[in-house]
Amino acid sequence: MFYLYLGTLVAAVTTFIIRLFPYIALSNKKELPLFIQYLSVQLPRAIMVILVVYCVKHISFMKTPYGLPEIACIIFVAVLHKWKHNTLLSIFVPTVIYMVLIQNFS
C-alpha cells in the first residue's frame, strides 16, 4: 500500500513541476518568444485537424449510411462555430444531432 501512495505522490509532484516549468522559464520576459507565439496560433488548428482525421478514419463510404452523419456533423460544427463562436455549443449540439442521425440511419 505504501508503494501506491508513493507512486501517486511522485506522479503528482512530477505533474506539478511540469506544469509550473513554463511559468518559471518565461516569467522574467515581457514578450513571449516568436516560436511560442507561432505555436499558440498554429497548434490549436493542427490539433483540430488531427482530431477530425482520427474521428473519420473508420468511416465506410461503401455501405449505408455512407458516412453521411459524420460528414453532416463536421459541416454543422464548422458552420455553427463560425457563426456563434461558442465552443460548448459547437461540441454539444452536433453531438446530439450525430446521435439522432446514427439512431435513424442504422
SEKE-467216 format. One record per residue: chain; residue number from 0; x, y, z of N, C-alpha, C in turn. Coordinates in steps of 0.2 Angstrom, whole numbers. Layout:
REM residues N
{cadena=A	num=NUM	nX=X	nY=Y	nZ=Z	caX=X	caY=Y	caZ=Z	cX=X	cY=Y	cZ=Z}
...
This chain:
REM residues 106
{cadena=A	num=0	nX=4	nY=-6	nZ=0	caX=0	caY=0	caZ=0	cX=4	cY=6	cZ=0}
{cadena=A	num=1	nX=10	nY=6	nZ=3	caX=15	caY=11	caZ=4	cX=17	cY=14	cZ=-3}
{cadena=A	num=2	nX=18	nY=8	nZ=-8	caX=21	caY=10	caZ=-14	cX=15	cY=13	cZ=-19}
{cadena=A	num=3	nX=9	nY=12	nZ=-17	caX=4	caY=15	caZ=-21	cX=3	cY=22	cZ=-19}
{cadena=A	num=4	nX=4	nY=24	nZ=-13	caX=4	caY=31	caZ=-11	cX=10	cY=35	cZ=-13}
{cadena=A	num=5	nX=16	nY=31	nZ=-13	caX=22	caY=34	caZ=-15	cX=22	cY=36	cZ=-23}
{cadena=A	num=6	nX=19	nY=31	nZ=-27	caX=19	caY=32	caZ=-34	cX=14	cY=38	cZ=-35}
{cadena=A	num=7	nX=8	nY=38	nZ=-32	caX=4	caY=43	caZ=-33	cX=7	cY=50	cZ=-31}
{cadena=A	num=8	nX=11	nY=50	nZ=-26	caX=14	caY=57	caZ=-24	cX=19	cY=59	cZ=-29}
{cadena=A	num=9	nX=23	nY=54	nZ=-31	caX=28	caY=55	caZ=-36	cX=25	cY=58	cZ=-43}
{cadena=A	num=10	nX=20	nY=55	nZ=-45	caX=16	caY=57	caZ=-51	cX=13	cY=64	cZ=-50}
{cadena=A	num=11	nX=10	nY=65	nZ=-44	caX=8	caY=72	caZ=-43	cX=13	cY=77	cZ=-43}
{cadena=A	num=12	nX=18	nY=76	nZ=-39	caX=24	caY=81	caZ=-39	cX=27	cY=82	cZ=-46}
{cadena=A	num=13	nX=28	nY=77	nZ=-50	caX=31	caY=77	caZ=-57	cX=26	cY=81	cZ=-61}
{cadena=A	num=14	nX=19	nY=80	nZ=-61	caX=15	caY=84	caZ=-65	cX=15	cY=91	cZ=-63}
{cadena=A	num=15	nX=15	nY=93	nZ=-56	caX=15	caY=99	caZ=-54	cX=21	cY=103	cZ=-56}
{cadena=A	num=16	nX=27	nY=100	nZ=-56	caX=33	caY=103	caZ=-59	cX=33	cY=104	cZ=-66}
{cadena=A	num=17	nX=30	nY=99	nZ=-70	caX=30	caY=100	caZ=-77	cX=25	cY=106	cZ=-79}
{cadena=A	num=18	nX=20	nY=107	nZ=-75	caX=15	caY=112	caZ=-76	cX=18	cY=119	cZ=-74}
{cadena=A	num=19	nX=22	nY=119	nZ=-69	caX=25	caY=125	caZ=-67	cX=31	cY=128	cZ=-71}
{cadena=A	num=20	nX=34	nY=123	nZ=-74	caX=40	caY=125	caZ=-78	cX=39	cY=131	cZ=-83}
{cadena=A	num=21	nX=34	nY=131	nZ=-87	caX=34	caY=136	caZ=-92	cX=33	cY=143	cZ=-88}
{cadena=A	num=22	nX=30	nY=143	nZ=-83	caX=29	caY=150	caZ=-79	cX=35	cY=152	cZ=-76}
{cadena=A	num=23	nX=39	nY=147	nZ=-74	caX=46	caY=149	caZ=-71	cX=51	cY=151	cZ=-77}
{cadena=A	num=24	nX=51	nY=147	nZ=-82	caX=55	caY=149	caZ=-88	cX=54	cY=155	cZ=-91}
{cadena=A	num=25	nX=48	nY=157	nZ=-92	caX=46	caY=163	caZ=-95	cX=43	cY=169	cZ=-91}
{cadena=A	num=26	nX=44	nY=168	nZ=-85	caX=42	caY=174	caZ=-80	cX=45	cY=180	cZ=-81}
{cadena=A	num=27	nX=51	nY=180	nZ=-82	caX=55	caY=187	caZ=-82	cX=55	cY=190	cZ=-89}
{cadena=A	num=28	nX=52	nY=187	nZ=-94	caX=51	caY=190	caZ=-101	cX=45	cY=194	cZ=-102}
{cadena=A	num=29	nX=45	nY=200	nZ=-105	caX=39	caY=204	caZ=-106	cX=35	cY=201	cZ=-112}
{cadena=A	num=30	nX=39	nY=199	nZ=-117	caX=36	caY=196	caZ=-123	cX=38	cY=189	cZ=-124}
{cadena=A	num=31	nX=33	nY=185	nZ=-126	caX=35	caY=178	caZ=-127	cX=39	cY=177	cZ=-133}
{cadena=A	num=32	nX=43	nY=172	nZ=-134	caX=47	caY=171	caZ=-140	cX=43	cY=170	cZ=-146}
{cadena=A	num=33	nX=46	nY=172	nZ=-152	caX=42	caY=171	caZ=-158	cX=39	cY=164	cZ=-159}
{cadena=A	num=34	nX=44	nY=159	nZ=-157	caX=42	caY=152	caZ=-158	cX=36	cY=150	cZ=-154}
{cadena=A	num=35	nX=35	nY=152	nZ=-148	caX=30	caY=151	caZ=-143	cX=23	cY=154	cZ=-146}
{cadena=A	num=36	nX=24	nY=161	nZ=-149	caX=18	caY=164	caZ=-151	cX=16	cY=160	cZ=-158}
{cadena=A	num=37	nX=20	nY=158	nZ=-162	caX=18	caY=154	caZ=-168	cX=15	cY=148	cZ=-166}
{cadena=A	num=38	nX=17	nY=144	nZ=-161	caX=14	caY=138	caZ=-158	cX=7	cY=140	cZ=-155}
{cadena=A	num=39	nX=6	nY=145	nZ=-152	caX=0	caY=147	caZ=-149	cX=-5	cY=148	cZ=-154}
{cadena=A	num=40	nX=-3	nY=150	nZ=-160	caX=-8	caY=151	caZ=-166	cX=-9	cY=145	cZ=-170}
{cadena=A	num=41	nX=-4	nY=141	nZ=-171	caX=-5	caY=135	caZ=-176	cX=-7	cY=129	cZ=-172}
{cadena=A	num=42	nX=-5	nY=128	nZ=-166	caX=-6	caY=122	caZ=-163	cX=-13	cY=120	cZ=-162}
{cadena=A	num=43	nX=-18	nY=124	nZ=-160	caX=-25	caY=123	caZ=-159	cX=-28	cY=120	cZ=-166}
{cadena=A	num=44	nX=-26	nY=124	nZ=-172	caX=-28	caY=121	caZ=-178	cX=-25	cY=114	cZ=-180}
{cadena=A	num=45	nX=-19	nY=113	nZ=-179	caX=-16	caY=107	caZ=-180	cX=-20	cY=101	cZ=-176}
{cadena=A	num=46	nX=-21	nY=103	nZ=-170	caX=-24	caY=98	caZ=-166	cX=-31	cY=96	cZ=-168}
{cadena=A	num=47	nX=-35	nY=101	nZ=-170	caX=-42	caY=100	caZ=-173	cX=-42	cY=96	cZ=-179}
{cadena=A	num=48	nX=-37	nY=97	nZ=-184	caX=-36	caY=93	caZ=-190	cX=-35	cY=86	cZ=-188}
{cadena=A	num=49	nX=-30	nY=85	nZ=-183	caX=-29	caY=78	caZ=-181	cX=-35	cY=75	cZ=-178}
{cadena=A	num=50	nX=-39	nY=78	nZ=-174	caX=-45	caY=75	caZ=-171	cX=-50	cY=74	cZ=-176}
{cadena=A	num=51	nX=-51	nY=78	nZ=-181	caX=-56	caY=76	caZ=-187	cX=-53	cY=70	cZ=-191}
{cadena=A	num=52	nX=-47	nY=70	nZ=-192	caX=-45	caY=64	caZ=-196	cX=-46	cY=58	cZ=-192}
{cadena=A	num=53	nX=-44	nY=58	nZ=-185	caX=-45	caY=52	caZ=-181	cX=-52	cY=50	cZ=-180}
{cadena=A	num=54	nX=-57	nY=55	nZ=-180	caX=-64	caY=53	caZ=-180	cX=-67	cY=50	cZ=-186}
{cadena=A	num=55	nX=-64	nY=52	nZ=-192	caX=-67	caY=50	caZ=-198	cX=-63	cY=44	cZ=-201}
{cadena=A	num=56	nX=-58	nY=42	nZ=-198	caX=-54	caY=37	caZ=-201	cX=-57	cY=30	cZ=-202}
{cadena=A	num=57	nX=-62	nY=28	nZ=-198	caX=-65	caY=22	caZ=-199	cX=-72	cY=22	cZ=-203}
{cadena=A	num=58	nX=-73	nY=28	nZ=-206	caX=-80	caY=28	caZ=-209	cX=-79	cY=24	cZ=-216}
{cadena=A	num=59	nX=-85	nY=20	nZ=-217	caX=-85	caY=16	caZ=-223	cX=-90	cY=20	cZ=-228}
{cadena=A	num=60	nX=-87	nY=22	nZ=-233	caX=-91	caY=26	caZ=-238	cX=-94	cY=21	cZ=-243}
{cadena=A	num=61	nX=-93	nY=14	nZ=-242	caX=-96	caY=9	caZ=-247	cX=-102	cY=6	cZ=-244}
{cadena=A	num=62	nX=-104	nY=7	nZ=-238	caX=-110	caY=4	caZ=-236	cX=-114	cY=9	cZ=-232}
{cadena=A	num=63	nX=-121	nY=8	nZ=-231	caX=-125	caY=13	caZ=-228	cX=-123	cY=14	cZ=-221}
{cadena=A	num=64	nX=-123	nY=20	nZ=-219	caX=-126	caY=27	caZ=-221	cX=-121	cY=31	cZ=-225}
{cadena=A	num=65	nX=-115	nY=28	nZ=-228	caX=-110	caY=31	caZ=-232	cX=-107	cY=37	cZ=-229}
{cadena=A	num=66	nX=-106	nY=37	nZ=-222	caX=-103	caY=42	caZ=-219	cX=-107	cY=49	cZ=-219}
{cadena=A	num=67	nX=-113	nY=49	nZ=-221	caX=-117	caY=55	caZ=-221	cX=-118	cY=58	cZ=-214}
{cadena=A	num=68	nX=-119	nY=54	nZ=-208	caX=-120	caY=58	caZ=-202	cX=-113	cY=61	cZ=-200}
{cadena=A	num=69	nX=-108	nY=58	nZ=-201	caX=-101	caY=61	caZ=-199	cX=-100	cY=67	cZ=-203}
{cadena=A	num=70	nX=-101	nY=67	nZ=-209	caX=-99	caY=72	caZ=-214	cX=-104	cY=78	cZ=-212}
{cadena=A	num=71	nX=-111	nY=77	nZ=-211	caX=-115	caY=82	caZ=-210	cX=-114	cY=85	cZ=-203}
{cadena=A	num=72	nX=-111	nY=81	nZ=-198	caX=-110	caY=84	caZ=-192	cX=-103	cY=88	cZ=-192}
{cadena=A	num=73	nX=-99	nY=86	nZ=-196	caX=-92	caY=90	caZ=-197	cX=-94	cY=97	cZ=-200}
{cadena=A	num=74	nX=-98	nY=97	nZ=-205	caX=-100	caY=103	caZ=-208	cX=-104	cY=107	cZ=-203}
{cadena=A	num=75	nX=-108	nY=104	nZ=-199	caX=-113	caY=108	caZ=-195	cX=-108	cY=111	cZ=-189}
{cadena=A	num=76	nX=-103	nY=107	nZ=-187	caX=-99	caY=110	caZ=-182	cX=-95	cY=116	cZ=-184}
{cadena=A	num=77	nX=-93	nY=116	nZ=-190	caX=-89	caY=121	caZ=-193	cX=-93	cY=128	cZ=-194}
{cadena=A	num=78	nX=-99	nY=127	nZ=-197	caX=-104	caY=132	caZ=-198	cX=-106	cY=135	cZ=-191}
{cadena=A	num=79	nX=-108	nY=131	nZ=-187	caX=-110	caY=133	caZ=-180	cX=-105	cY=137	cZ=-176}
{cadena=A	num=80	nX=-99	nY=134	nZ=-177	caX=-93	caY=138	caZ=-173	cX=-92	cY=145	cZ=-176}
{cadena=A	num=81	nX=-92	nY=145	nZ=-183	caX=-90	caY=151	caZ=-187	cX=-96	cY=156	cZ=-185}
{cadena=A	num=82	nX=-102	nY=154	nZ=-184	caX=-107	caY=158	caZ=-183	cX=-108	cY=161	cZ=-176}
{cadena=A	num=83	nX=-107	nY=156	nZ=-171	caX=-108	caY=158	caZ=-164	cX=-102	cY=159	cZ=-160}
{cadena=A	num=84	nX=-96	nY=156	nZ=-162	caX=-90	caY=156	caZ=-159	cX=-91	cY=154	cZ=-151}
{cadena=A	num=85	nX=-95	nY=149	nZ=-150	caX=-96	caY=146	caZ=-144	cX=-94	cY=139	cZ=-144}
{cadena=A	num=86	nX=-88	nY=137	nZ=-140	caX=-85	caY=131	caZ=-140	cX=-90	cY=126	cZ=-137}
{cadena=A	num=87	nX=-93	nY=127	nZ=-132	caX=-98	caY=122	caZ=-129	cX=-104	cY=121	cZ=-133}
{cadena=A	num=88	nX=-106	nY=126	nZ=-137	caX=-112	caY=125	caZ=-141	cX=-110	cY=121	cZ=-147}
{cadena=A	num=89	nX=-103	nY=122	nZ=-150	caX=-101	caY=118	caZ=-155	cX=-99	cY=111	cZ=-153}
{cadena=A	num=90	nX=-99	nY=109	nZ=-147	caX=-97	caY=102	caZ=-145	cX=-104	cY=99	cZ=-144}
{cadena=A	num=91	nX=-108	nY=102	nZ=-140	caX=-114	caY=98	caZ=-138	cX=-120	cY=97	cZ=-143}
{cadena=A	num=92	nX=-121	nY=103	nZ=-147	caX=-127	caY=102	caZ=-152	cX=-125	cY=97	cZ=-157}
{cadena=A	num=93	nX=-119	nY=97	nZ=-160	caX=-118	caY=92	caZ=-165	cX=-118	cY=85	cZ=-163}
{cadena=A	num=94	nX=-116	nY=85	nZ=-156	caX=-115	caY=78	caZ=-153	cX=-122	cY=75	cZ=-153}
{cadena=A	num=95	nX=-127	nY=79	nZ=-151	caX=-134	caY=77	caZ=-150	cX=-137	cY=75	cZ=-157}
{cadena=A	num=96	nX=-135	nY=80	nZ=-162	caX=-138	caY=79	caZ=-169	cX=-135	cY=72	cZ=-172}
{cadena=A	num=97	nX=-128	nY=71	nZ=-170	caX=-125	caY=65	caZ=-173	cX=-128	cY=59	cZ=-170}
{cadena=A	num=98	nX=-130	nY=59	nZ=-163	caX=-133	caY=53	caZ=-160	cX=-140	cY=52	cZ=-163}
{cadena=A	num=99	nX=-144	nY=57	nZ=-165	caX=-150	caY=56	caZ=-168	cX=-149	cY=53	cZ=-175}
{cadena=A	num=100	nX=-145	nY=56	nZ=-179	caX=-143	caY=53	caZ=-185	cX=-141	cY=46	cZ=-185}
{cadena=A	num=101	nX=-137	nY=44	nZ=-181	caX=-135	caY=37	caZ=-180	cX=-140	cY=33	cZ=-179}
{cadena=A	num=102	nX=-145	nY=35	nZ=-174	caX=-150	caY=31	caZ=-172	cX=-155	cY=30	cZ=-178}
{cadena=A	num=103	nX=-156	nY=35	nZ=-182	caX=-161	caY=35	caZ=-188	cX=-158	cY=31	cZ=-194}
{cadena=A	num=104	nX=-152	nY=32	nZ=-195	caX=-149	caY=29	caZ=-201	cX=-147	cY=21	cZ=-200}
{cadena=A	num=105	nX=-146	nY=19	nZ=-194	caX=-143	caY=12	caZ=-193	cX=-149	cY=7	cZ=-193}
